[in-house]
Amino acid sequence: MKVYLRPPHTSDVDILFEWENNPDNWEVSDTKDAFIKKQIEDFVQSTHDIYINQQYRFMICLEQTDEAIGCIDLFEFNEQQKRVGVGILIGNEKERKKGFARQSLQLLVDYCKNQLKVRCVFCHIFKENTNSIRLFEKCGFRFIEERELFGKPVNYYELKL
């Protein structure tokens, strides 16, 4: 089974609300407080333009069923430096460890290279998140250095395009 990426739709509000308010996901995003549904609705209905907001969220969907199983975010987009950060979540736990995160990341890297014309995609991964470390390394990201993010040690990775 394969995945595709698309922008968030109004129909995604409930699932995004669930994922964003799942404390298990907070560990990798450093979320400290629950979101209210209005915040998610406002986000979904807002202008989604990476050139304006320097960030963009894609929904990860299964080709066969169109079900949204996760999201992949671009952040800190810098058009002049040709750099952007990436974060990924397979929110539907039963769809984890099936290769969908890797497929999604590869689609996103292609988008970054061909559409955004960036030369560097980076990510911060909490040191204990070994699944994400494996994912990004399999997709060609290279460890650069240890940093601190949200008061916690993280590994900083880059992929040069």
C-alpha positions, 0 to 999 in steps of 0.5 A, spaced: 500 500 500 502 507 498 501 513 501 500 520 498 500 527 501 495 533 501 493 539 505 489 539 511 481 539 509 475 541 514 474 533 515 481 532 518 479 537 524 477 531 529 483 526 527 488 532 528 484 534 534 485 527 537 493 526 535 494 533 537 491 532 544 494 525 545 500 525 550 504 520 547 505 524 541 507 530 546 513 527 547 516 528 540 513 535 539 514 538 546 507 540 547 505 542 554 497 543 553 491 540 550 489 544 544 481 546 543 478 544 537 477 551 535 484 552 535 485 546 530 479 549 526 482 555 525 489 552 523 485 548 518 481 554 515 487 558 515 491 560 509 496 554 507 502 558 504 509 556 506 512 562 503 507 566 507 507 562 514 514 559 513 511 552 515 506 547 512 502 541 514 501 535 509 496 530 511 499 523 510 493 519 506 493 511 504 492 511 496 487 505 497 482 508 502 484 516 502 484 515 510 488 520 513 493 516 517 498 522 519 501 528 518 508 531 516 510 538 517 515 543 514 517 549 518 522 554 519 522 555 511 528 560 509 527 561 502 534 565 501 538 560 505 534 554 501 533 550 508 527 547 511 525 543 517 521 537 517 517 533 522 513 527 521 507 523 525 503 517 523 498 518 528 494 512 527 498 507 531 495 501 527 499 504 521 506 505 524 512 500 522 509 499 515 513 503 511 508 509 511 513 514 514 519 512 510 514 513 503 511 520 506 518 522 507 521 521 501 515 524 497 516 530 502 524 530 500 522 530 492 517 536 494 522 540 497 527 539 492 523 540 486 518 545 488 521 549 493 528 548 491 531 547 497 538 545 498 537 542 505 532 539 509 533 538 517 530 535 523 531 535 530 530 528 534 530 527 541 535 522 543 531 517 545 526 517 539 530 511 536 524 509 531 525 516 528 533 516 528 532 510 524 527 513 519 531 519 518 538 515 517 534 510 512 532 516 508 539 519 507 539 524 513 546 525 516 547 526 524 550 533 524 551 535 532 547 534 539 543 540 540 538 543 546 531 544 544 525 545 549 530 544 554 532 537 552 538 534 548 536 532 541 540 530 535 540 535 529 540 531 522 541 534 515 539 532 508 543 535 503 539 536 496 
